[in-house]
Amino acid sequence: MHRSFTKEIVKQVALTRGNATSASLVTERMNMFTALNDAMRVAMETDPTAVVFGEDVAFGGVFRCTVDLKEKFGEDRVFNSPLCEQGIAGFAIGYASIGRTAIAEIQFADYIFPAFDQIVNEAAKFRYRSGNQFDCGKLTFRTPYGAVGHGAHYHSQSPEAYFAHTPGLKVVMPRNPTQAKGLLLASIRDPNPVVFFEPKALYRASVSEVPVGDFTIPLGQADIMRTGSDITLVGWGAQMRVLEDACDMAEEAGVSCELIDLQTITPWDVDTVEQSVRKTGRLIISHEAPRTGGFASEIASTIQERCFLNLEAPIQRVCGYDTPFPLAYEKLYLPDALKNFEAIKHAVNY
C-alpha cells in the first residue's frame, strides 16, 4: 500500500475513535469479501435502519459477502429477494426514500440492466425532481463486476460507464480489501445513491491488512499508489493489479511511472490526475470495459482540455475491445500488463 495512503487511513481511524494518534490503528488480515462483510456489519451495528437484501444474500450470497449477517442481525434486516432486479431496486429506492438505509445486492453487474430504469430514472433523479424536498440518498447498490477467467459474456462485464453518465449517482470501484471496506462504509453513509462495483476476481485473491472497526475512505478522492516523473497511469478496481505489473516492467526499462487509482468514477478526482499529467506530460488510462464510450474517454477529453500545452505525447486508452466479452478469447480481450507496457513505451518514445 502506498505510504501516504496508509497515513490517511491511520488518521481516519484515529479520528473515528477520538484518538488522533497512529497507535490507534489496529488491523486484521482479510480478503476482499471478508472486508466487505465487515463493512456491512459495522454499518448495521451503527445504523439500526440499515438492511441488506438481494438474491440469496440470507445464506451468504454467491460470493459469501453476506455470510453470517442474517444470524447476527436477524431475518428482518438481512433477507432474500425475489429473482427480480427491477424489484430489488424499486424496494431499495422506496425504503431509502423514507430516510432509512438500504444496502441492495445485484448478484452480478451483468444482471443490473433490468434495474437500469429504476436506478437511472428514479434513484438518480429523486432529489432533483422534488426540488430537494425528498431524496433516497441512503441507498447503495453492491454488485460484482469484471473478468473472472471463465465468466463469458454474461458474467464478466464492466458497466460503470453507463452509470457514470447519470447525474445524481455516485460510482465507486475498490481495488483491494482495505479500500473495499473504507469505500463501502463511505458509500452506505453518503447522502446520495451509490453504485458500488466489486471486482469479483479479487474477492479471494486480494488480501491485505484492513483496519478493524469503523473507518471510511472519502469518496471522490483518487489515491496515488506510486509517484513517478515520466508518465501517468490511471485505472480503478481490478485493473490496478495489471497496471502495477506494467509499472514494474517500465521501471526495469528505466521509465518512472506515476500510478493513480481513481477509486470513485463519479465524481472523479480531476485535480489529482491533472496535477500528475502536468508533471509527467503523458497519460494512459486503462479499464476492462470496451474502448468506445468507456470512462477513459471522459478522462482523456478532460485532461486534454486542461493539460494540452503540457502533453509530450497523445493520451492513450488501453481498454477492452468493442465486442461482447468473449470466453475462449478472454486472455486476448483483456488489457493486460503487456498491452499497457507497450503503450508506455510508445508514449515515452513518441
Secondary structure, DSSP 4 states (H G I P E B T S, - for coil): --HHHHHHHHHHHHHHTT--SGGG--EEEEEHHHHHHHHHHHHHHH-TT-EEEETTGGGT-TTSTTTTHHHHH-TTTEEE--S-HHHHHHHHHHHHHTT--EEEE-S-GGG-GGGHHIIIIIITTHHHHTTTS----SEEEEEEES--SS-GGGS----HHHHHTSTT-EEE--SSHHHHHHHHHHHHHSSS-EEEEEEGGGTTT-EEEEE-SS----TT--EEEE--SSEEEEE-TTHHHHHHHHHHHHHHTT--EEEEE--EEES--HHHHHHHHHHHS-EEEEEEEESTT-HHHHHHHHHHHHHGGG-SS--EEEEE-SSPPPSTTHHHHS--HHHHHHHHHHHHT-
